[in-house]
Amino acid sequence: MGKKGSPRGRRVENQELDVSFGVKEHEFRSLDMQHGGDPPLGRRLSGGDYNWDKVVLSKGLKNDSVKFTPFKGVHVGKRQMWWLHRHIRSIVFTILLMGFLFLLDSLVCFIFDPAMLQNNFSLQGSSKTKVGMIEKTEKEGPVKLHERLLNLAAASLAEREFKQESSKLWEEPYPQASSWKPCADKTSPQGKPRNITGYILISANGGLNQQRVAVCNAVAVASLLNATLVIPKFLYSNVWKDPSQFGDIYQEDYFLDMLKDEVNIIKELPPNLKLLDVEAAGSLITDADLSKEATPDEYIKKILPLLLRNRVVHFLGYGNRLGFDPLPYELQRLRCKCNFHALKFVPKIQKRGSLLVRRIRRYDFARSTLDKQLLGNLMPRVDHSAAEGPSKYLALHLRFEIDMVAYSMCEFGGGETERRELQTYRQVHFPLLLERLKESKSYSPEELRRMGKCPLTPEEAALVLAGLGFKHGTYIYLAGSDIYGGQSRMQALTTLYPNLVTKENLLSPSELAPFRNFSSQLAALDFIACATSDVFAITDSGSQLSSLVSGFRTYYGGGHAPTLRPSKKRLAAILSRNKTIGWNSFEEKIRKMIDEGQRVQVRGFGRSIYRHPRCKECMCRH
């Protein structure tokens, strides 16, 4: 719109940088207006001269100014009237031109407004992403709980932009991590049982990750009871709305072959038992019949007699119904072998997953054991030095969907509109939660936050990444995209880190079409992109996806696959000082928090073996 060297010109040329760091156009305008006139217009048309109107009018007055003297008053008056009459059209045209330019300037300011740019460009086409739950919140503007810290973060990122980024951000901080190697694929010397007690049917509930845990728990239970496992079925859920079965997600034959020397597994129940009414026979087992994390003794006392009597038991809605400790060594190892070795995604998912990873990284070869295990031969193994400047990326799992937000009973700065909407959602989807809260002690939203019970917001995730030192241009893959609050809630994150993408951005509609109505298969793509990332950041340690992915990275990462695990309780304490804490102090506390979460530790008693495989049953220490 103007001269290249003018401040206005520079502002337009650098609009993307201004937007990224929150620079508002009205700040430029208000600052310039202190000098009088219409600076943006004057700058654009005269290269920085604020007195544009004087420049236009001086041309007509150039030869006449000397004639305005006290000695020629009458003559001067006539000359002035004559001059006005002669130049009236030019004056009117000049006024109209100035009015038009003012109008044009307003239009340009609207088009290049930072908020508009943020919505249009920061997510690189994220309008395809399924975000947005509160329309009123969108209209009221972005929700910011820690605006002062966000401004400090923006200033820090701007200062850091042209400095060398520390390579430590992309590495495991403790070298001991590399001393643990996978070894759960060994076959038990005992072999599979010869005397079969009966058949176990499994109907697993939940989404992809809950079902994965259920499958491996079922393998261990079948071994415990000397039973034959029929390949599990997946229940259709009104929440997940996915009809996918085991063979739609995992390679059945590979699963059977990997475990053939450990446990008896078949695809279908024998014909003579298919007509058995298991419910009438008393062989239908629900969650009410077993403890949440039942011990082997409970299975032997409650389930084995039914199995011996009826030859079949059916676990309906099976999930996390087998405890982690105490459990015999061989059963724990079998769980690990199932999860880390036997469950391979079908080629359809592997192929699309490899395409997704290649587009994030911008190169086409496997770099790690994680790539090989998750993508098979779809990413050829090539010498790492053959690539020029491979793109590193961070995968972020934001567990900030409406179900998580509503269930937490926390508040997130959305006011009365947010409270009403979340309460309505609870009444529809979590009626048992509301009933239980009536009979138990209730905590205020502030107390819940201090206790570490509230999921991290996108704003808080952005502050953690900035506090750790990740640069403004860091590539971030966002796993799961149904973020509560939509674009207004995401604005803080996408302003500090605009290179944020999802599978919806990276894959075309036709490439995503075969997965569109299958949420578990879409979740498998997120699993792949997160597990193979250079750094994986979680925001909720209770999430099954985060748990399984972090365990996968520990098992196959070789000490080169860092996972960031912020403590929600400690972060809440740090953010409670958001109005006074200095940025250097904030950085120090964030880095210490993450560092403690990355320490190499052996799995503790009762901890998930899927998330913490560093133990003698799963891994070998060299």
N, C-alpha and C positions, 0 to 999 in steps of 0.2 A: 504494500500500500504506500510505500514511501522510499525515501533514500536509504540505501543499504547501511550507511554509517550512522543514521539517526538513532536515538534511544528508542523511539517508537519502533523503528524497523528491527532493532535488535530484540525488542520484546516479542515481536511476532515470530521472528526466526527461532527464538529460544523458548517458545511457548511450552514445549514438552517438558523442558527442564523446570520452568516456573511451576507448572502444574505438579510435577513430581514432588516438589519440596514445599508446596502449599502457598506459593506466592500469589497474592490476590491482585487482580488488575485494579481494583478500586483503591489499593494502596498507592499505586503509581498516580492515579488520577487525583486523589486527594492531596498528595504531596505536591504535585504540579500546580494545583489550583491555588496554592498559597502564593504563587508568583503572579496570579491574575490571569485573565483571559482564558482561552481554551488551548492549553499546551499541546494535547495530543494532535489537534488539528493543525496548529501552527508548526509543530515539529515535522509533521508528515509533509507539509506543503512547502516549507521554507528551510528545511534542514536544521531546525533547532531554534529559529528566531521566534520568540514568544509573541512579538508584535506583528502578527501577520496582517492585521487590518491596516496598520501604518504603512506596511510595504506596498499594499495594493493602492492606497490613496495617494501616496507620495508622488507617484508618477504624474498624476494630473496637476499637482500643486507645485511641481519642481520650479517652474519659471515665474510663478505668481507670488510666492511668499514675500519677496522684497517689496512689493507694491503696497502691502498693508502697513501704512505709516499714518501718524496723526496729522500730517500736513495735507493729506488728500482724502479726508473722511468721506465726503459725498461721492467723489469719484470711486473711491474704493467700494462703497456700498453698492453702487450700480454695477461695478465689475463683479462683485460677489453674487448678486442676483443673476447677472448674465451667465456667470460660470455655473451656478446651480441649475439654471434652465437648460444650459447646453449639455450638462453631464448627468441629468436626472435619470436617463435610461441606464447609464453605466452604474450609478449608485444603486438603483433598484436591482439590477442584475447581480451586482456584488452581494447585496443583502440576501437575495434568493439563493445564490451560490453557496454562501456561508451556511444558510439554513439547511440546504441539501447535504452539505458536507457534515454538519452536526448530526443529521439523521443517519448518514452513512456510517459515521463514527460509532454511533450507538448500536447500529446493526452489527458492525464488526466486533464490538465489545461483547455483544450477546453471543455471537457465534464462537468466539474464542475465549469465552468465560471458562475459568479453570474447572468449575463443576461440570460444565458440559463436556470439556475435554476428558475429564476423569471418567465419565460414564461411557464416552465413545471409544477411548483408546486404551485405557489402562488394563483391561482384561483381554485385549486383542481379540475382540469379537465375542466377548463373554455373554452377549445377549442370548446366545444359544444355551447358556448354562441355566439349569433350573434353580434360580434363586428368587427369594422374595416371598414373604409371608404376610407382612403388615403393610398394606397400601398406605395407611395414614402415616406410618413412620417414615415411609419413603418421601411423602409430600412434606413432612415437617422438617426434613433435613437429616443429616447423618447424626447418629448417636455417638457421642464421645465422652467417655468417663474419665479419661486421663489426658486432656488436651494439652496441658502444660508439658507433660512428658513427651507427647507426640511432637511438639515443637522442638524440644531439645533433641529428640531422635533425628528429626529432619535436619537440624543444624549439624549434628554429628555425622550423618551420612554425607552431607554436602562437603564437609571438611575432609572426609575420608575418601571421597570419590577418586582422587588422583594419587592416592597413596597405595603402596603395595599391600595387597591383602595377605594376612597371615595364613600360611598353608595349614596351620594347626586346626583351623576351623573344619577342615575336610578330613581330618585324621582321628583315629582312636588315640586318646591321650595317654593310655596305659599300655606299654608294650607287652605286658603279660597276657593280653587278650589273644595274641597270635600263638600262644603256646597250647591252646585248646583246639583239637581237631575232631571232625565228625567220625564216629565209629559205631553208630547204632545199627548199621546195616548188616552186622555180623549175624549169622544164623545160630540159634540156640542149639547147644549140643544135645538137648533133650529131644528135639524134633517135635513134630505135631503129635497130638494124642491119637491113640488107636481106638480106644473105647469111647464111642460118641454117646453123650448123655441125651442129646436131642438137638433141636434147631432153634435158633434165636432170630426173631424178626425185629427190625428196628424201623421206627418211623420218627425221623429226626425233625425237630422244629427249628425255627429261627431262620437267619440268613446264611450266607455262604460260610462265614467263619464259625458260627455256632454249630452248623451242620458238620463242619470239618472236625471239630472237637468231639462231637457225638460219634462220628464214624470211628475215630481212633479209640475212644473209650469202649465202644462196642467190640472192637477187635480184642482188647485186653480182657473184657468180661467173657467173651467166647473162649478164650484160652484158659481163663480161671476156672470155668465150669466144664471144660472139656466138651464144648458144644460146637456145632457147625453154625457159622454165621451166614445168613442170606444177605447178599449185598443190600445195604440199607436203602430205604425209600425216604424221600424228602416230602414233608407235609406242605401243602399249599397254605400260605398265610395271607390273611387279609391286609396285613401290614406290608409284606414284601411283594405279594401278588406275582409270584414267579412259579410257573409250573415245572421248572427244570428238575430233572431227576439225576441220579448219580452219574449215569453215562453221558449226560449232556455237559457235565463239567469236568469229570475225571475219566482217565483212561481205564476202563474196567479190566481189560486183559492184563495190562501192566500191574494193576493193583493185585489181581489174583496171583500172578506169577511171582511178584516180589514177596508175598507172604505165604506161598504155598508150602514151605517147609516149617512154618511156625504154627499155623492155625488153619482149620478147615473152613473154606469159604466157597459158597456156590451162588449162582445167579438167581435160581428160582427154587422155591420150596418143592419137594417131591409131590407128584400128583395125588398120592393117597392121603396127604395131609392138607391139601389146599382147601378141602371142603370143611375142615374142622372149624367150629365156632369157638374161637379162643376165649371170647368174653363169657360165653355160657359155661365153658370148661373151667373158668377161673384163672386163665393164663394171660389175661390182659393186665399189664403192669403200667400204671400211670405214676405221675410225680408224687401222688399222695401215698403210694405204696413203698417209696424209698426215700431215704434221707437225701438232702441236696448233694452232699459229697459222701456217699455211702462207702463203708469199708468192705474189704473182701469177705469178712465174716458175715456181714449183713446179706450179701448176695448168696453165700452158701446156705445160710439159715432160711432165707425167705424165698429165693428163686430156684435153687437147685431141686427142692422137693417137687415143685410144680413142673419143672422140666422133666424129671424122671417119671412123673405120673402121666403127663399129657403129651410128652415128646416135643411140645412146641410152647414157647413163651413169646409174647409180643410186647415190646417196650414202646408204648405210645407217647409221642411227644418227648422222646428221649433227648437228653442234652448233657448237662453237667451233673451226672448222677454217679460219678466214681471219684472218690477222693484221691489226693496225691500221696498222702502218707497216713498211716504206714501201708506200703504196698511192696510185694516181693520184687526183687531186682529184675527178674525176667519180664514181668508185666510192665514195669516202667520202661524197660528197653524196647519192648514191643510197641508201646505207645509212641516212642520216639521214632522207631523205624516206620511206623505207619504215617506219621505226620511229615517227617522230613525226607522219606524215600519212596513210599508207596503211592502217595497221592500226587499224580501228575496231571496237569490240565490237558484237556483234549487239544488236538492240533488247531482246531478253529480258534480257540482262545489264545494259544501260544502264538499263532501267526499274527493275530491282531495286536497282541501284547508286544511282540517284537517290533512291529511297525510303530507303535506308540513310543517305545523306548528309543528307537532310532531317530524319531522326529524330535524328541526332547534333546538328545545328545548331539544330533547332527552328524553322526557317523554310524557305520554299518557293521560293526564287529563286536563279538563278545569280549568282555574285559575281565570277567571274574567267574568264579565257580557259581555264584548266584545266577548269572546269566545262563550258564549251561544247565543248571538244575531246573530253572523255571521256563526256559525257552527252547530247550533241546538243541537241535542243530539248525534252528532257524536264524541264529546269529553266528556266522562262522568265526572261528577262533583265528585271530590275526595278531601278529606282534604289535604290542602297544605303541612302539616307537614309530610304527608306520603311519600313525595318525598325526595330523598337524593341529595342535590346539583343540583337543576334544572338549566339548562343553560339559561342565559339571553342573549338576542340578540337585536341589534340595527338595525332598518330598515332604509335604505337610499334611497331616491328617487332622483336619479341624472337626472335632466332634461337637458341632454347634447346630445340629438339626433341631427342628421344633420338638420332637419327642424327648430328646435329651434335655433341652432347655426347660420344657414343661415339667418333666419328672424331677428335676433338681430342686424345684420350689424356690429357686433364687430369683433375684431381680437384676436386670441388665440395663437400667437407665432409660427404658422406654416409657416410663410413667404409667398413668392410668390405662392408656390404650393397651400397653403391653400386658398389664396385670389382668385385664378383662379377657384378652384373647387367650392367654395361657391357661386361665382358669376354665374357660370354655373348652379348651382342648383336653384338659384333665378330666372334665366331667364326661366327655365322650370316650376317651381312650384309656383313662386310668381311674375308673370309679373305685376300684379296690384300694388304690393308694389314698384317695380322699377318705374312705371309710377307716383305713388304718390310722390316718393322721388324727382322726377324731378321738381315738382311744389311746394315743401315745403323746408323749411330750413333744410339743412343737417348738421349732427354733425360728427366729426371725431371719430374714434374708441376710442381714449383716452378720449374724452369728454363723450361718451356714457358710458364708464366704470365708470368715476367719478360720473355720474348721477345714477348709479345703474341699468343700462339697460342690462348688460351682464350676461348671465347665468354662474353660478359657474362651474369651471372645476373640474374634479376629484382630481386634485392636490390641489385646494383651499379647497375642501370639506375635504380632508385628514388633511390639516393644521388646519381647524376649530376643527375637532375631537381631534387632538393632543393637541391643545391649551386648550380645555376643560378638558383634563386629561384622556381620554379614553385610556386604556392600549393597548399595541401591540397585545395582544391575543384576543381582543374583537371580538365576532362573529358579522358579518355584513351581513344582507340580502340586496342585491341590487335589487331594483324594476326597471324593465325595463332594458334591457341589450344591446340595440343597440347603444352603445356609439360611438360618432363621434371620429375618430382617432384610435380606436381599442386598442390593447394591449400597444402600445407606450404611448398613452394618459393615460391609466389606471395604468402605472407602478408606479407612485409616490404613488397612493393610495394603491395598492397591496403590495408595499414594506413596507410601514408603518403598514398596516393592512392586513396581508396575509390570515386571516380567513374570507374571503369574498366569499359568495355563491349567486347563483341565483336559480330560479326554475329549470333551465336547469341542474344545478349540482345536485340538491336534488332529482329530479324525473327522473326515467328512461325514455328512449325513448318510451317504450310501455305505460308508465303511462301518458306521455304527448301527445301521438298520438291522442286521441279523441279531443284535443284542438288545434292541430297544425295549422290548417287553419282558426282558429277563434280568431282573435286578441282581441276581446272584452272579450271572455271567459278567455283567458290568462291574460288579464288585471284584471279580477275578482280575480284570484289567487294572483296577486300582491296586490290588495286591501286588501284581507284577511290577507296576511302575514305582511303588513304594519300596519293595524289597530290593530292587536293583539300583536304587538311587545312590548318589554319593554320600548324602546325609539324609537321615530320616528323622523328622521332628514330630513328636506326638503331643497332644494337648490333654489327653485323658487316659490315664493308665488302666482304667477299667474297660476300655474298648477292646473287643475281641480282635478287630483288624489290627490295631496297634500292637496288641499282645502277640499275635501270631507272626506278624511281619518282623517285629523286633527279635523274636526268637529265631526266625529264619535267618536273619542277618547275623545273629550271634553264632549260629550253627555253621553256616557256610561262608561267613565274611572273612575268616582268617585273620581277625584283628584289624581289618581295614574297612569296616562298614559301621561308622559311628551312628548312634541313635541318641537324640536329645530328649531327655525325660524331665521336664520341669515339674517341681513339686507345687501343686496348687495351693497348699497351705502356706508354704514359704513365700510363694509369689504374692499371695494376698497380703501377707505381712509387709512385703517390700512396697507394694502398690498403695498400701494404706498411708504411706508418706509421700504420695504423689505430688502434693502441693509444696513440699519443702525440700525433698531429696535432690541433691545435685546429680548431674549426669554421670560424672566419674564414679561416684559412690554407687549409683544405680548399676552401672556396668560391672563393677567389682562384685556386687552381690549376686547379679544374674549369673556371671561366669562361675562363681563359687557354687551356686545351686546346681548348675548343669554338670559341673565337674564331679560333684559328689554322686550324681546319678549315673555317671559313666564308669565308676570304679568297677574293677573286675572282681566279681564275687561268685562263689559257688552257690548253687541253688540251696535256699534255706528250707527247713522243714515245713511242709504244707504248701510251698510255693508251686505255681504252675510249671510243669515240665515243658510245656509248649512255649512258654515265654522265657524260662530260665533253663536252657538245656545244658549249662555248664555243670555237669554232675557225672559220676562214673557210669550211670546207666545209659547216657546219651553220647558223651564226648570223652575223648582220651587226652590226657595232659602230657605233653612232651617236654 
